[in-house]
C-alpha cells in the first residue's frame, strides 16, 4: 500500500483525490499518482483524471521554435496548435515564442529532462525553460459528451467538428484562465486542461460538478493509460 505523502513531489490535488478513495501508485521520479478509484476504473461517459504528477516543461523566448527544432521536437510556429511526438509526448505551441511539452501518459520524463539539460545560458539561445510542473496543474477530460459539458463552463465552441483534434484554446474555463488542448486517444476525444496550481482544487471541483450531469466522475491515470494502449 503506497503512502502518497511519503514522496517528495505531490499533486496539488492529492488530498482531494485521497478523500475520494484513490488507490495510489508511483512514477519512477518519486511522485505518487491516483492510479484508480475502487477496484474498477473503466471509463464513464465523461472521465476526469488528474495528470498533475506527470512531467511537463515549457520554453519561452524569440528563438524557442528554432531551438526546439534543433533538438528534434516536431513542431512549427503555428500558434494554438498541438504536435504529437514520436515518443508519445505532446508539444503545445502557445505562441511563436512559447511552447509547452507534456510527457507521455506512462510518465516517462527522460526526453523532457534532456531538453531541460541541453539548454545553457552561455549558448546565447533566445529561449529559456519554464518549470511548468510546478506552476500548472494538469487535468484531462475524456468522452464524447465533453464538449456539451464544457458549454456550461467555457464560451469557446468545443464541438468536435468545430474544435478538431490538436486544437488549443487559451481561454477562461470556470472563470479561470486555462490552457485547453484537444489531443485524442484513438477514437476518444480527450481535452487537456492546464491551470494555475493554486486554483487546482476549485477548478477540479467545477469540472467534476459539471461532469456529474452526464454521469461523469473522477478516474485514475490507469484508465487513460489503458485508453492509450499502455
Buried (B, 14 or more C-beta within 10 A) or exposed (E): EEEBEEBEEBBBBBEBBBEBEBBBBBBEBEBBBBBBBEEEBEBBBBBBBBBBBBBBBBBBBEBBBEBBEEEEBEBEBEEBBBBBBEEBBBBBBBEEBBBBBBBBBBBBBEBBBEBBEEBEEEEEBEBBBBEBBEBBBBBBBBBEBBBBBBBEBBEBEBEEEEBEEBBBBBBBBBEBEBBBBBBBBEEBBBBBBBBBBEBBBBBBEBBBEBBEEBEBBBBBBBBBBBBBEB
